[in-house]
Amino acid sequence: MQQLLTVEQGRILQDERRLLEDLQVTLTRLDAPNADLTLIRNALAQLEELFLMVVVGEFNAGKSAVINALLGDRYLLEGVVPTTNELILIRHTDAVEQPGADTGMATLRLPVPWLREVNLVDTPGTNAIIRQHQEITEHFVPRSDLVLFVTSADRPFSESERAFLQQIRDWGKKIVIVVNKIELLTTEEERGQVLEFVKKNAQELLGVAPAIFSVSARLALEAKQAASAGVSAGRKSAGRQKSSDPALTNHSWRRSQFGALEQYILDALDAGERVRLQLSNPIGIAAALIAQYQQVTGQRQDLLRGDFQALDAIDQQLEAYQSDMRRDFQYQSDRVDNVLFELIERGDRFFDEHLRITRIAELVNSERLRGEFERRVLADTSREIEHHVSELIDWLIDRDYRQWQAVMEFIDRRSLQHTDQIIGQVRGEFDFNRQNLLKSVGRSAQEVVDSYDREAEALKLAQDVQRAIIQTAAVEVGAIGLGAILVVILNTTFLDVTGVLGASALAALGLYVLPYRRQKVKAQLRARIGDLRQRLDAAITHQFESELTASVQRIREAIAPYTRFVRVEREKLETLAVDLRCAEGEWKGLRRSVEELL
């Protein structure tokens, strides 16, 4: 092809080759299926080939008959059932070769002069019984520089033909419509109605008025074969015969109306027009692919926006979860404080009752006084505190468990949403990775929920609280329960108080000393309990915050792969969207350059 190009045409060819290679890289990054990448590879290869004309249409419309009439002999089989089982590439050669046996593409080499500049392809019928026939037709059409669309005069523009022609239109191909078998129409009025019907529908479908030819391929071939038989044996022609040749000016040739089609293909499509159409071919392919993948990119970005909203919703849930937990924790913590406040009240009543001159005998007996103090003031304080702390632990475990369930359900719902938003069959690694990550996060959450042993978690947390209390209060104890630890702390706390009571008994003889001592002991008790309350609150709050932070961190770590995927994909898609827009602009510029070649 390059041997036929001008300097300007050569520049356009080089630009097309470069942009096709760039588009191939872009679509590869978008996980385009191999079929679409093959279209680009074929377009690159076609730039090095001769002009390619592809003949398409439904079976029994007469595609093979039209090709035989163009070639001047019955080289291809014709029939009322599908006869073309594969793509047949017809090239020029000095010796006739029969189609090869390779599936999908056969080659027929013929000594027809005009094939030196044009490659011709016969395709299976678009409505062939074997589905593969239609598929290889649809996949080969994008490679063509010119599409010869054959329809039958007795059933023009069927619904399946309209659908197939629309696919061709989307590739931006040059289309010539051939209405074959006009010999079946007996009057000029019928022919005029058929042509008007085809013209109207073609213009509505394609948006432009294509070249339309009504022919009888059968009569044209008969006329050519008759003309060939009339010449000497040594000069039998398989090529084009001029309309003015006496051998072709017979009644069958005129009735066939084939001369106008032949003149258009062999004369109107001169070298310059063929080059222009050939340079237009990759533009149509690129435009169709860019439009398709701009839609793919847009839908993926929409999907990722939903994913970002989902991640934001999870963040908001976690923030609300922490806020709610801290608010509710205050209520749980206040229940422990209430036990200690009640302890203070009991202590005040005890001191008011016993630190009196009338109870001097009891004050002397310090051991009895201490025992009475422990029974009436300390009472079940340790058990009550342990009970409330256990309830707090159970509450924390339950909320953590429920939060994991909420995340799991949210991810499951998200994984089921928008599964059909990726256009057509273009799914690839993006959709595969996204769905797998969602499933992975869901599985992780499910595994946490399924393996959640509340008793074990509660025991572990209780032990953590015990260690925190021991470290805060600097109490040395062995492997005993929380209640026992609190008994040790309380006894240690109140040992000095009861010791002061006992020691002050002798001084109680002075009436002015006892009221002072009572107030001092009360204040000391309040200070001791206040200190205990602060230490206990600090230990429980510290452990609560530690567990809450760890719980939220586990959830964030579980969804981290999904979060990273969404962020990376968004950045990649933003870049690829820009690349596609730039490519669209460059291809539009090339389209204008090709149009200016006229």
Order of alpha helices (4+ residues) and beta strands (2+ residues): alpha-alpha-beta-alpha-beta-beta-beta-alpha-beta-alpha-beta-alpha-beta-alpha-alpha-alpha-alpha-alpha-alpha-alpha-alpha-alpha-alpha-alpha
